[in-house]
Amino acid sequence: MEFIQVIGAGLAGCEAAFQAAEAGHRVILHEMRPHKTTPAHQTADFGELVCSNSLKTELVNSAPWLLKQEMRRLGSLLMNAAETARVPGGHALTVDRAIFSAEIHRTLENHPNIRVERGEVESIPDSGIVIVASGPLTSDLLAADISRVTGSTRLFFYDSISPIVAADSVDMSIAFRASRYGKSLDGTDDYINCPLNKEQYEAFIAAVRTAEFYEPHIPEDKTPFFEGCLPIEEIARRGPDTLRFGPMKPMGLIDPRTGRRPWAVVQLRQENLRADSYNLVGFQNHMKFGDQARVFRLIPGLEHAEFLRFGQMHRNTYINAPLLIADTLQLKTAPRLFFAGQICGVEGYAESIATGLLAGRWAAALAEGRPLRPMPRETALGSLCHYITHAEARTFQPANITFDLLPPLDEEARHKLRHDKKARHAEVCRRAAVAFEEHLDSEPFEEHLDSENVAPVLT
Ligand SMILES: Cc1cc2nc3c(=O)[nH]c(=O)nc-3n(C[C@H](O)[C@H](O)[C@H](O)COP(=O)(O)OP(=O)(O)OC[C@H]3O[C@@H](n4cnc5c(N)ncnc54)[C@H](O)[C@@H]3O)c2cc1C
């Protein structure tokens, strides 16, 4: 039996390798770390989370929840690992990144169908089924070869990492624990909140605006930031109050010392199970490290913060998916090649895992000579693939899963539920679950999913 080769043991690659191996195929999983690393990875671990430790919301009937439910239903390795590694994170699925990676590592290293090969893949193997899952920080040699194979130049945008501080360096006589609107899955106060009054906020904005920055790798006017992950200095540049309506919004938080809502708030989210480190939520930036320490210590509660990691900015590489790949993630001109993860034009951890999961299953189907069936458009998985392969190619930007990507409800349902957004979202999720189950029922190879351990989408 020929090997299926997966390039990159990141989020998408690990899930893809697992799915293909579980379907009975022999898989070679290539990973260049530790021999060569990326500007963002810090370990040689599989499935390393390079920035935040959150896989987004678990609120029932939200779009990110639906995507995760569909992955769970398809037996996702990384969703299982996330469950094992879960730490308190309000309504988000937040994990201890070390436990998360260890769990993935253990499963893949011990899988009888998987062989791990460490070392940089410099070019796409010229025969056999290959899943390219080398991520937003694909090595330069491989990126050049992807350009050659796809016949297009690379695309870039900048992405970023939030700073992390030691928990015991936060002044808890100023900062307070609370989840926004008290929304935590288990009723606990998962976030540490640093409150700012108007004067403190204005001083902070002035400091951000005058800080020194690392030079971007491409000229400033050609830096296409991803709107969902803007650096704070870019948000501050857009207007004095823009940060207060973005990552520093105080909504749903009351400072227990004043009994009032602060003017602005910086939220800190738990990083690991030991709860000894916290990240500054949404505080990605590319200020010089010395300036980050100076500017962030202006935040009340962080005056003596010990920084375990500073924020950073990085290039992001992705292909022009609408031009190049089919909705089964296969390169149109060479269907033996699949693209998965951030490089195929999705944005986010869960979205990367999702496309890895599908690529792994479809690679297995291709190896068996079975037809490759796209997921129904009504599902989150189907809509994600539909977006990246049908968006406007000229202005294509990676996307997170949102309800905007799913088809609208029919006229009658829209009218009936026009005053109730929650009910509309619930209906979209119900419709997705029905389409999803019908799709699985019509698949001849889904017996292994009937196990009691696999939940239906809508639980
Ligand atoms: C700096 C940064 C911060 C981000 N922060 C977040 C965040 O907070 N939340 C979020 O949801 N998303 C975030 N993202 C976006 C995205 O979700 C992550 O990058 C995610 O890890 C993408 O998964 P992936 O599997 O596509 O790539 P990765 O997880 O990066 O995996 C790719 C793997 O391929 C390996 N590799 C690369 N080239 C080669 C080669 N030539 N040969 C062999 N191996 C190779 C790499 O070492 C890596 O292990 C961030 C992205 C970046 C760049």
The ligand as an ORCA input file, in Angstrom:
! r2SCAN-3c Opt
* xyz 0 1
  C       1.895     34.242     14.966
  C       0.567     33.584     14.816
  C      -0.359     33.651     15.852
  C      -1.612     33.020     15.713
  N      -2.498     33.070     16.742
  C      -3.687     32.442     16.649
  C      -4.603     32.444     17.748
  O      -4.321     33.001     18.795
  N      -5.804     31.820     17.600
  C      -6.126     31.177     16.452
  O      -7.239     30.608     16.385
  N      -5.291     31.148     15.388
  C      -4.079     31.765     15.453
  N      -3.203     31.754     14.397
  C      -3.638     31.206     13.124
  C      -3.644     29.677     12.997
  O      -4.788     29.164     13.629
  C      -2.426     28.960     13.532
  O      -1.302     29.384     12.825
  C      -2.536     27.429     13.399
  O      -1.453     26.841     14.063
  C      -2.568     26.972     11.951
  O      -2.569     25.576     11.893
  P      -1.794     24.839     10.726
  O      -1.896     23.385     10.976
  O      -2.260     25.357      9.434
  O      -0.270     25.316     10.864
  P       0.768     25.011     12.034
  O       0.048     24.657     13.284
  O       1.722     26.145     12.048
  O       1.520     23.703     11.521
  C       2.363     23.712     10.412
  C       3.524     22.795     10.714
  O       4.301     22.595      9.529
  C       5.669     22.625      9.860
  N       6.400     22.971      8.639
  C       6.446     24.146      7.982
  N       7.202     24.035      6.872
  C       7.637     22.760      6.820
  C       8.451     22.026      5.915
  N       8.976     22.596      4.836
  N       8.713     20.725      6.185
  C       8.206     20.117      7.295
  N       7.435     20.758      8.185
  C       7.138     22.066      7.945
  C       5.746     23.648     10.979
  O       6.896     23.465     11.759
  C       4.461     23.359     11.759
  O       4.652     22.415     12.763
  C      -1.941     32.348     14.509
  C      -1.013     32.316     13.485
  C       0.234     32.920     13.626
  C       1.222     32.860     12.514
*
